[in-house]
Every structure is written in structure tokens, then in C-alpha cells.
Amino acid sequence: MPPPMTMTEKILARAAGKDAAAPGENVWADVDVLMTHDVCGPGTFGVFKKHFGPDAKVWDKQRVVVIPDHYIFTHDAMANRNVDVCRQFAAEQELPYFYDVGTARYKGVCHIALPEEGHTRPGEVLLGTDSHTCTAGAFGEFATGIGNTDAGFVLGTGKLWLKVPPTMRFVFHGDLPPYLMAKDLILAVIGDIGVDGATYRAMEFAGDGVSALGIEERMTLCNMAIEAGGKNGIIAPDQVTFDYVNKRNAGGKAYRAVYTDPDAKFDFEKVYDVSKLEPVVAKPHSPDNRAFVSEVRGTKLDRAYIGSCTGGKLTDFKAAAELLNGKAVRIDTFVVPATTEVARGLDTETVGGKSLRAVFEAAGAKIGEASCAACLGGPADTFGRLNAPISCISTTNRNFPGRMGHKEARVFLASPLTVAASALAGTIADPRDLLV
């Protein structure tokens, strides 16, 4: 009989063909899906060809997903070259899951595109050349970011040597107030444990406060596990998960969910009552530089930004539109859908009888094309590049110096509700003042 295990331990044990896996143990894990994008794809492909041969074929083309999303709407020659390298490799390997820029298949941000296109399933191992690959833990799978060298090895073998992380458990109980979102919850956690508080640990999110969240809000929780140093974030799958996955499952692949055993051991455990939490921001220049909105209310801002893998989903835009409907922003406000599917949702989803797009445009917000956009600065002509050290409040996940462009820019991280309220005020504002 195997010992009690957490979800993460069970998934890695299964992937290694073992009955059990313990924290600290190294295992050869079979990989279910490997994702790369335009930033790391060329390096990954180079490693693969160097070590497996220029004419080598990937271990399983059905399990390789390539999604250009970071530096795409730009005239920068090197950025364009990266996408060209992805195109060439996808053609050579006959990869069925290449979502090319400038085609009907183009998607946008990889972490949102992966579940939309059916590449996330409970119980699987998903690796990607991007630290926020941990987003997919919302679907009850082990999902984490890896480097180009490891990814090149996976392309050739379908396996990777992984150390099983210990699990930290964060339990959220209670009814989430209308002025809070998952972004507030994860910023509260990071503020409590710090950006290194979960280093090489699994962050498991549980409790009735989590199970009440929709799948997009669960993605926000898991997305920022890496901002606490986490190896992965993970949430137990339930009917909400199965309904989403079964509707989109690429190739109709069979999967098997796993659950943490009742007597599994955790490295750390903390319980929150969500009904007692306040709206939170992370002040410059670190995601753990936490403050309650009430403590920084009135701080002058130059820009508001709603988008990215953390804050560019339909749930995020619906929340923001509820506050912006019938009002006008006082500062430059950008709305950037994470994917083309989300962009279409701006026209089909409504608030107060008006489409989300109509609400944003009437409020004076500028709507960008689906992509990572300003979240990672990028080449000088990439949308959202900051050319001056301004102050911005953003739904993105990092506020390090230079992250969104100018190295002296001050970036405050917050939920879509707090960002929308602040866009209307021109200063950091509390959404509780606008919600009735």
C-alpha cells in the first residue's frame, strides 16, 4: 500500500511509473505536453538539433505545442526572426499544434491558449519554457516552467529528471466578497511568505473559497505561484474542471484525476478567511511588497493596464467592465485580451446590456490586440513600451524594475477591480467605494 501523498507527489509518481514518490526524491518523469513560444523556442530547437542531430524528429509531435505570443507585433528584426525560426521548425517537424501569428490559428498568450485549445488535463505533466506555465495547475496537473536545455532534452526523449517538491497548502474558506478577486488572494499569500517563501515547493490551493471560484480565477491563483518561488501551483479538479476540459480536450485524450490523500503531509499550511480580506496591491518593485489598497489610496497614477495571462481573461474583463460601465477613465487605460478567443468575447459578453468592448471604448480605454503586449516590455515599438518613468497600476504578475519597459517606472500590481477603480479616479482607489 503506497504511503499518503499529495496531488503533486501522485502525479510525478505515476509519470515515473512508480507506486509512490516522496519530497526530495529524483524521478524520471514522462512528459505529457511540452510547450514553447517565440522567446525560448529558437534556443530550445537549437539544443534539440545539437544533441539529437539536425534531422532528428521530436519524440511525439502530438505532444509539442508552439505558441508565439511575446514579441510579435513589432518590426524588431530579431523578434521577427524568432517567429520565423518557430515556423521553420514547426514545418520541418509537421507539428499540428503551431499557432502562427498572422493566421486564423493565432491565439495569443500561451498560458491561456493552452487550456482554450485543450492541452491541459488533470493528472498530467505539462512543461513549458516559461515560468508561468504553472498556470495550468488550475486543472489538477503538474505544470511548471523549464529552461531551454531541459526543453531540448524533452523534445528528443519525452522525459525529464525532476525532483519531487514538498507541498505547501493554502486553504481559503468563506464567501468571497464582491470587491475581491483571486488576484487579491494570491497577492495576500505572496505578501505573507515572500517571493522566496515557496522556493521549489508545490503550492496547493484548497478550501470552499477556492472551489467556489470559476476556472479562470483558479488559473490566476496558480499563475503567480512562481512569484513566491513555487515549483508549481495546483488545485484539485472537480466538476468545474471536468466540464471545461471535456469540452475542449485536444484529440479526446483519456486522463485520470488524482487527489491529495486526507492524511498527506504538508511542508507548511496556512488558512485564510476570505470574508475578512481586503483588496490588495503589490507596490514597486516586487510582488511581495504588499499593501492594502486602503493604505495607498490616493497614490497618483499615469496609466492603468488590464491584461496578461494573470489579468486578461474574460472573467477579468467582466469585473472591470462592471465598474467602468457608464463612467470615464481619467488616465491612459489599456485593455489587452490574452487571446483571440477572449477578444471575441469582448463583443459577445455583456454588462448592463452593452458589450464589454462598447463599455471599454465608451469609458475611454484603448483596446490592444491579443498578446503578452506590455507585460514584458519588449522591443522599443512593442505595444505598451514605457518611454518614461511613469506610474502604472496593472493586472500583470511582475513589477520588477524594467519589467514593463522603463527601468524606473513604478508598477503597482492589483486585481482588475482595483485597476478599474483606479483608472476612474486617476489615483489608486478602493473598489469597495464603487460597488454597492
Summary of the structure (lengths in Angstrom):
residues: 436
radius of gyration: 20.8
end to end distance: 54.0
largest distance: 63.0
contacts: 1677
relative contact order: 0.14
helix: 38%
strand: 19%
